[in-house]
Amino acid sequence: MSKSCKGLAMELIKCLSESDCMKVEKRSYRECAGEKCPSISSECVGLRETYFNCKRGQIDMRARIRGNKGY
C-alpha cells in the first residue's frame, strides 16, 4: 500500500519539472507544488489533487481496509 501512490508522484514530478515554474522562474519542487503558484498547468494541478487524495487514502482507515486505489 505504501507504493500505491508512487506512479502519481513520478507523474507529478515530471509535470512540474516541465512547467514554467521550474524552467523559467527556477523555483524548487515544493514551491511549484504549492497552492499559490499560478505558473503551473491545469494538468499539474489535477495531478497534485489526485496525489493528495491518494496519500490521504493511505491514512484513512476505511480505505485501508478496502485498499487504496492505485494509479
Helices and strands as residue ranges (DSSP letters): H 6-17, H 20-23, H 29-33, H 42-59, H 61-66
